[in-house]
Amino acid sequence: MERMETREYLLAELHKVKKWEEEQKDLWFWEKLGRLPFMLLDKLTPKFIQEKVGQAVDEVGGYVQSGGKYLITESGILRRFAEGKMPAARTYLQ
């Protein structure tokens, strides 16, 4: 059989819940305060700049997700070196 909770146990748990709710109220205020500069920046920045920044973030996200594989391929790099279209590595080391 299951054990019934006592009145004292339930009151103690209720106290824990109320304490947690109070902590969450403070957290919500600080989260809102932390978002304020970004909301202000969002209002002041022209729409086309927001779109370009969003596009750049999407590109970087795609690059990170794919591991950068769609930008370079080993065979393509080797072919360019063979064709002489890329400078030698020692140029960058000097």
MILO-825748 format. One record per residue (C-alpha): residue in one letter; residue number from 1; x negated, y, z negated. Coordinates in steps of 0.1 Angstrom, whole numbers, plus 5000, padded with zeros to 4 digits. Layout:
   res     n      x      y      z
     A   NUM      X      Y      Z
...
This chain:
   res     n      x      y      z
     M     1   5000   5000   5000
     E     2   4989   5036   5006
     R     3   4981   5058   4977
     M     4   5002   5089   4972
     E     5   4985   5122   4969
     T     6   4988   5140   4936
     R     7   5001   5175   4932
     E     8   4967   5187   4921
     Y     9   4950   5172   4951
     L    10   4975   5188   4975
     L    11   4971   5222   4958
     A    12   4933   5219   4960
     E    13   4935   5211   4998
     L    14   4959   5240   5003
     H    15   4934   5263   4986
     K    16   4907   5250   5010
     V    17   4929   5257   5040
     K    18   4937   5292   5028
     K    19   4900   5299   5022
     W    20   4892   5287   5057
     E    21   4919   5309   5072
     E    22   4905   5340   5054
     E    23   4870   5331   5068
     Q    24   4885   5329   5103
     K    25   4900   5364   5100
     D    26   4866   5379   5094
     L    27   4851   5360   5123
     W    28   4878   5371   5147
     F    29   4870   5408   5138
     W    30   4833   5403   5145
     E    31   4840   5385   5178
     K    32   4862   5414   5189
     L    33   4835   5439   5179
     G    34   4809   5419   5198
     R    35   4829   5420   5230
     L    36   4835   5457   5229
     P    37   4803   5467   5248
     F    38   4811   5443   5275
     M    39   4847   5455   5278
     L    40   4834   5491   5281
     L    41   4808   5480   5307
     D    42   4836   5462   5326
     K    43   4857   5494   5327
     L    44   4827   5516   5339
     T    45   4812   5493   5365
     P    46   4826   5496   5401
     K    47   4845   5466   5414
     F    48   4820   5458   5442
     I    49   4791   5457   5418
     Q    50   4811   5433   5396
     E    51   4817   5411   5426
     K    52   4781   5411   5436
     V    53   4769   5403   5401
     G    54   4795   5375   5399
     Q    55   4783   5361   5432
     A    56   4747   5362   5420
     V    57   4756   5344   5388
     D    58   4775   5318   5408
     E    59   4745   5312   5430
     V    60   4721   5308   5401
     G    61   4746   5284   5385
     G    62   4748   5264   5416
     Y    63   4710   5263   5419
     V    64   4706   5252   5383
     Q    65   4733   5225   5387
     S    66   4717   5211   5418
     G    67   4682   5213   5404
     G    68   4672   5237   5432
     K    69   4673   5209   5458
     Y    70   4694   5228   5483
     L    71   4668   5255   5487
     I    72   4638   5234   5495
     T    73   4631   5199   5508
     E    74   4598   5182   5508
     S    75   4599   5173   5545
     G    76   4607   5209   5554
     I    77   4578   5223   5534
     L    78   4554   5197   5549
     R    79   4566   5205   5584
     R    80   4560   5242   5579
     F    81   4525   5235   5566
     A    82   4518   5213   5597
     E    83   4532   5240   5620
     G    84   4510   5266   5603
     K    85   4540   5288   5593
     M    86   4530   5288   5556
     P    87   4498   5302   5542
     A    88   4474   5278   5525
     A    89   4478   5272   5488
     R    90   4443   5287   5481
     T    91   4456   5321   5492
     Y    92   4479   5322   5462
     L    93   4452   5310   5438
     Q    94   4427   5338   5445
